[in-house]
Amino acid sequence: MPAGELQYPSPISCPPISQATETPMEEDEAWVWAQIKAEARRDAELDPALASYLYSTILSHSSLERSLSFHLGNKLCSSTLLSTLLYDLFLNTFSSDRSLRHAAVADLRAARVRDPACVSFSHCLLNYKGFLACQAHRVTHKLWTESRRPLALALHSRISDVFAVDIHPVAKIGKGILFDHATGVVIGETAVVGNNVSILHHVTLGGTGKASGDRHPKIGDGVLIGAGATILGNVKIGEGAKIGAGSVVLIDVPPWTTAVGNPARLVGGKEKPSRHKECPGESMDHTSFISQWSDYII
């Protein structure tokens, strides 16, 4: 390892759960938070120019939800939507709903494991706008369910302005989510995204026109959606399916299959589509279908 280079802990080297009063989820959250603080200390030592920033965003806080709330409040505040108000809003929401904290930890792990550019948990927490937009969206969704809809919509607008990620507050998002790069992601009101899904930049989960009601895609667990893909209407993308980059999907995609093209078609054909065994939302395999789908050679 080159001199001065940091050696970050492996994201999958979490020690065994001890026989304590905390649940496994809570112990995992505590372990990830300990890693984040250790990484922040090392980064501050490596580059003192970051010391004040890392202290204020991570090291001065006693928990992940406090650090995340502080960071989101500062990212999303404006001259009329104050950071202190947002900090209290985020902290109260994260503190009162453990499922939101567990989802945030699952998202941190997803980025650390699936994205080779993610060098540490703290890097994701501080710099991954897809991660930050997803956590903020979960708060807007919670506000909506509590009938605080004007505030949910105001926050939704700020998330879109700041992160260039537009997720309607009603949309349901699972955990273990990776919005990779995230710029230009649009997810409509009645969309549902399952667990362990990876979505690249400029993906649209939209409607087909003026129709109201349940009109947006339903994305199953473990799905991978490539950059620039568009999925329109109340269609189902089955568990473990893969949507190739730039594809336009207007009909259901069966589980564990790959849909590619505009309009999208199934690799292997509609009658007997090729099926993969790995979970593409976790493997991030974007191109293994090419040999079956096209004979184009450069």
Secondary structure, DSSP 4 states (H G I P E B T S, - for coil): --TT---PPPTT-PPPPPSSSS-HHHHHHHHHHHHHHHHHHHHHHH-GGGHHHHIIIIIT-SSHHHHHHHHHHHHH--SSS-HHHHHHHHHHHHHH-HHHHHHHHHHHHHHHHH-TT---HHHHHHH-HHHHHHHHHHHHHHHHHTT-HHHHHHHHHHHHHHHS-EE-TT-EE-SS-EEES-TT-EE-TT-EE-SS-EEETT-EEE-SSS--SS-S-EEPTT-EE-TT-EEESS-EE-TT-EE-TT-EE-S-B-TT-EEETTTTEETT-SSS-----S-HHHH---STTHHHH-----
